[in-house]
Structures are given as structure tokens and as C-alpha cells.
Amino acid sequence: MKELQLLERIALNPKVLAGKPVIKGTRLSVEYILGLFAQGASTAEILDEYEGLTAEDLQACFMFAATSLRETEYLPLVLKAA
């Protein structure tokens, strides 16, 4: 599945979870799904727990995070000696 097709599965709506990115048609945030993976949940476990989600929805969460990081500008933190 292409990047844009995946990103179309993610919605940003100020009326849903205060505008956090969510999987379209759900109240499951990208942050929450990525947190499940970070805690060791498998794709199969997440799909079993949340009926209606697809593997592509989960892949879209990773694509959204990767795109967000790619498009973010970072400034180095410089500490001045006292």
C-alpha cells in the first residue's frame, strides 16, 4: 500500500480526542496504538482486541509517525557553561 493511501486512514479532528491523530472511524489514537506495540503487543493481539481494525490501519500508524518525524525540524540544544 502506498504512503498516501496509508495516511488517508488517519484522521485529525478537533472534536475527536482533542485533535489527536486517530485511525479513521475510531477513537484509537496513533499514540495509543504505537504504545501498544512499544509494550510488546503483536499485530495479531491488537487486531483480536479491536474488532474492525486491519493490519493496514496499524501500518498507517507507523507511516504517520515516520512522516511526522521526517517533516519535523529539530534544533540542537546547546547548554552554555556558567
C-alpha distance (Angstrom), angle and dihedral (degrees) to the residues before:
residue distance angle dihedral
M1 . . .
K2 3.78 . .
E3 3.79 124.2 .
L4 3.81 96.0 -108.9
Q5 3.80 92.3 47.8
L6 3.79 89.5 53.5
L7 3.79 93.7 46.5
E8 3.81 90.1 52.6
R9 3.82 86.6 67.5
I10 3.82 90.2 65.5
A11 3.80 120.8 78.5
L12 3.80 132.0 -164.7
N13 3.78 112.9 -161.1
P14 3.80 123.7 160.0
K15 3.83 88.4 -145.0
V16 3.82 93.1 57.9
L17 3.81 118.8 68.7
A18 3.80 90.7 -24.6
G19 3.80 91.4 -64.4
K20 3.80 98.0 -53.6
P21 3.80 113.1 150.5
V22 3.82 109.6 -95.4
I23 3.76 137.2 177.5
K24 3.82 104.3 -92.6
G25 3.77 113.9 -96.3
T26 3.80 92.9 17.9
R27 3.77 140.4 78.2
L28 3.82 90.3 -130.7
S29 3.78 109.3 120.3
V30 3.78 124.2 -144.2
E31 3.81 86.5 -123.7
Y32 3.81 91.5 55.9
I33 3.81 94.1 48.4
L34 3.80 92.7 47.6
G35 3.80 88.4 48.4
L36 3.80 90.2 55.3
F37 3.80 89.9 53.9
A38 3.81 91.3 45.9
Q39 3.81 89.3 54.3
G40 3.80 90.3 54.6
A41 3.80 103.4 -95.7
S42 3.78 114.6 150.0
T43 3.77 126.7 -134.4
A44 3.81 89.5 -109.6
E45 3.81 92.2 51.8
I46 3.80 92.7 50.6
L47 3.80 92.9 46.3
D48 3.82 90.7 48.7
E49 3.81 91.6 49.8
Y50 3.82 97.3 46.3
E51 3.78 111.1 46.5
G52 3.78 113.4 -150.8
L53 3.80 96.1 31.2
T54 3.78 118.0 117.7
A55 3.76 133.4 -154.7
E56 3.81 86.8 -109.6
D57 3.82 90.1 57.9
L58 3.78 89.4 55.8
Q59 3.80 91.5 45.7
A60 3.81 87.9 51.1
C61 3.81 89.4 58.6
F62 3.80 90.1 57.0
M63 3.80 91.4 45.5
F64 3.81 91.2 50.6
A65 3.81 91.2 50.7
A66 3.81 92.3 46.8
T67 3.80 92.0 48.3
S68 3.79 92.0 47.2
L69 3.79 91.5 51.9
R70 3.79 92.5 45.5
E71 3.80 92.0 52.0
T72 3.80 95.9 45.3
E73 3.76 120.0 98.8
Y74 3.76 115.6 -138.5
L75 3.76 126.1 -154.5
P76 3.78 119.1 -159.8
L77 3.76 115.3 -118.5
V78 3.77 111.1 -126.1
L79 3.75 120.3 -166.2
K80 3.77 115.7 -154.1
A81 3.76 117.6 -141.8
A82 3.77 112.6 -116.1
